[in-house]
Amino acid sequence: MKNFIFQNTTRLIFGKGMISELHKQIPQGKSIMVTFGGGSVKQNGVYDQVIEALKGHNYVEFWGIEPNPTVETLRKAIDLGKSKNVDFIIAVGGGSVVDGTKLIAAGLKYDGDAWDIVKKGYADDSVPFAAILTLPATGSEMNEGAVISRTETVEKYAFTNTFPQFSILDPISTFTLPDFQIACGIADTFVHVMEQYLTVCGQSRVMDRWAEGILSTLIEIAPEIRKNKQDYDLMADFMLSATMALNGFIAMGVKQDWVTHMIGHEVTALHGITHGQTLAIILPATMSVLREQKKDKILQYGERVWQVTSGSEEERIELTIKKTEDFFRSLGLATRLSELNVGDDSIAEVERRFNERGVAFGEAGNVTGTVAAQILRAAK
Amino acid sequence: MKNFIFQNTTRLIFGKGMISELHKQIPQGKSIMVTFGGGSVKQNGVYDQVIEALKGHNYVEFWGIEPNPTVETLRKAIDLGKSKNVDFIIAVGGGSVVDGTKLIAAGLKYDGDAWDIVKKGYADDSVPFAAILTLPATGSEMNEGAVISRTETVEKYAFTNTFPQFSILDPISTFTLPDFQIACGIADTFVHVMEQYLTVCGQSRVMDRWAEGILSTLIEIAPEIRKNKQDYDLMADFMLSATMALNGFIAMGVKQDWVTHMIGHEVTALHGITHGQTLAIILPATMSVLREQKKDKILQYGERVWQVTSGSEEERIELTIKKTEDFFRSLGLATRLSELNVGDDSIAEVERRFNERGVAFGEAGNVTGTVAAQILRAAK
């Protein structure tokens, strides 16, 4: 096991009707900004619950944080927040709203342009903020990271050091999500686990089993959710899985990969394809191209998660990758670039960008632009 | 899934040589108390490392926090701490030292007798404190609870609301532990998981799998540790399991039991038997007496953790309980009260105490003194 330091300070408030806890959690005497995406929270009743809890507080609303939130939008929120001396923020929506709010929170404590914080990869300070989550996927509600896009330059990067003070998750607020968003959320959660798990064997028995436990849960609940997305216990398991998949709980003492995400972010930046959808396309290809390096862990994953126990090692690896791709397909997602008209020119552009950055990714630090292009070609 | 609020603020600093992080973590300008049990930390080198890190700090040492720490001892530490205006404490040792330190930390912020805090079950305030853990077992290094004994009245109770600010866990510091302490630590960890897991089915798929993941890990590593307790990766897995077993991570949204602990505490209070040893005796008997109520979960546990899949339900339950008892026996522990000369008079006394308190325990709230006595008779 690798040495590690773990700390996660976010208070997780979870369950049916728990948005009613909000009024107890909001600190008194603050100038509050409430941030939103589009209008879905007005349809599912969450907006009304939040406004009710804010009675007696001084607050301003900021609407329009888009999927793959852009620094261009967030600069406006930061300007508004500075003009109102905002010192507490409540994000209401999915992972994009939470991610965007993290940059607003950091930007309010920074004098220069907010993109500096993203490029630095680290927020030195931020105003306290909370989240009311309505879409399980990114884990942003209980971690310190955020991913921000920049339209001007078609870039997408992550920064860190921004934990929500608290997050409220009511599975009922997910009942009205479109099927495609649920599918992408399940794929995103699945791949978050894989990025922390599918590296090498023998690092931590507990972490391995916790990762496998989330994967097995997703595989078990996904077809049931397709049948009935208003089953409370199913959606509660999905929502808890998404949070636990990326809050550091399964990352203790183990190497991490993140190649699928690094490539996926580029595909999103270039084509605007939803994040979870890109991951469903890239992950099986990553496994296929890196099958030698990841051999032992793919075999363990195949055996424990997919009950693949017979055949030669090569056959078991092949079947395990196929089962992974089939799983994403069963969610209703595309699993090939060609289905979404991503062609060779985009592959070349991703290769160029990887090379330009001059860093190689993955647990072995060997995924250069050349390897990324191999992975993308395997995903065609 | 039940509604829940989860928060765990402790910074976990884990790995080989990580005690060297201590000097960076100690806040400046504090009047520090360092608390110890017996002298084992002088043999394993931990004492020297701690003293090295404390160079330049103002500190006082308090020695002699015993296993099953007593309020009588801790009152002395509180008096010393008050006289020195102590405002930061570092506990160095096993769970008893950490538990005792929690009462010292709370007692330093309380004007009356420290036993009031234990009887109230909750510390309103406490001075910040940290732990250097040398014995994996109680989970106290990353939770807010502590169990304190009172010699005068032969009582043992828990109180809460005291999270360590940080805890440092170096698996190497466990290499010199006596076999019996390791066995009790494994049993304690196993039963902590069972208290949160072996209730009813269908509450949370993730929490079930995480609990089963720790149990399976303990079953896998225990015989290997018996062969070589200086294998770093084995002891790291054990140490991480013990912390994860009782830091709230597997308790989200699920009912809890704690009957085995409630009975075990009484046996320890009456006979001074080591905590983990009492649990190894009581758990199989609890499962046996409550087999109807816990039927579905015992079957799931048997199948997933012990691969018990054939036979009638009654046969599978019987075999699963037997495998649990055999596991404790394989650790070198007693699994029957008669082996430790606990007789009918003690059973009657535990029954009397349960009835006197007038509360019934367990996930169904039905374990009265009468049922506790049944469990103890089944453990004879």
Interface residues (C-beta under 8 A of the other chain):
Chain A: M1 K2 N3 F4 I5 F6 Q7 N8 T9 T10 R11 L12 I13 F14 G15 K16 G17 M18 E21 F166 G202 S204 R205 V206 M207 R209 W210 E212 G213 I214 S216 T217 E220 I221 Y232 D233 A236 D237 L240 S241 M244 F249 M252 G253
Chain B: M1 K2 N3 F4 I5 F6 Q7 N8 T9 T10 R11 L12 I13 F14 G15 K16 G17 M18 E21 F166 G202 S204 R205 V206 M207 R209 W210 E212 G213 I214 S216 T217 E220 I221 Y232 D233 A236 D237 L240 S241 M244 F249 M252 G253
